[in-house]
């Protein structure tokens, strides 16, 4: 079975949702609802570096009410 996350030469993007959570995503797969592109397309390593640098608080974002 093909797994794009195991491909060393695959191209990825970084997605972010409304709760400010990030996700690594294959660049050829349509972006799911509720997510927006934040970085890429680029290599898996570059995308992972972007996530590590920019997603410093893993807790879901809760807006002030």
Secondary structure, 3 states (H helix, E strand, C coil): CCCHHHCCCCEEEEEEECCCCEEEEECCCCCCCCEEEEEEEEEHHHHHHHHHHHCCCCCCCCCCC
